[in-house]
């Protein structure tokens, strides 16, 4: 089972949960000590397979993951985390003693958000942890807001569709010719009585198409009166 670290009495109560994964016991202990001293709730795992089991049982807000581990390395663990629905949004920061650019590029390609180098520099470690925890929370809050606004918009669209359908039902049964126009003076709708009287289709009448039904002798006077009425 992963070791569980709890903040000391008097430490922060609104803690963030972090999973630290490293096959080196001394490195893992130092990492956990730094984080718990700041009030974070930390669990540890000394292998990739144990890390995946821990995430399945207890979803952390952030994962610190060593790259070079026997059996399943950090790249494999990160890829599995990012393909699982439950854990794919959890930010992963790689821990590495290596400075190879190719290794860092590969880590970012498989879904890591950052790197922390060994040996740990306390202030750098805490700064990166705080930054990515805050970014993750901001992203979650934004997604919730977008989801809520999308739901509101969907409800609004549904209500508008219902209102439009009620209007169409009423207009199509009215014993008079009814049309709808935008402020651009272009027609957008004609009821059944109109289409029946003119013998034309909705597509033919829309926009300015319906003006083809006006007698040429009346067109100029009618057009001026029509435009003036709109402008007024």
HELIX and SHEET records of a PDB file:
HELIX    1   1 UNK A   25  UNK A   37  1                                  13    
HELIX    2   2 UNK A   48  UNK A   57  1                                  10    
HELIX    3   3 UNK A   74  UNK A   83  1                                  10    
HELIX    4   4 UNK A  101  UNK A  109  1                                   9    
HELIX    5   5 UNK A  122  UNK A  172  1                                  51    
HELIX    6   6 UNK A  192  UNK A  198  1                                   7    
HELIX    7   7 UNK A  202  UNK A  205  1                                   4    
HELIX    8   8 UNK A  209  UNK A  213  5                                   5    
HELIX    9   9 UNK A  216  UNK A  231  1                                  16    
SHEET    1   A 6 UNK A   4  UNK A   5  0                                        
SHEET    2   A 6 UNK A  41  UNK A  45 -1                                        
SHEET    3   A 6 UNK A  17  UNK A  21  1                                        
SHEET    4   A 6 UNK A  62  UNK A  66  1                                        
SHEET    5   A 6 UNK A  91  UNK A  96  1                                        
SHEET    6   A 6 UNK A 114  UNK A 117  1                                        
SHEET    1   B 2 UNK A 179  UNK A 181  0                                        
SHEET    2   B 2 UNK A 187  UNK A 190 -1                                        
END                                                                             
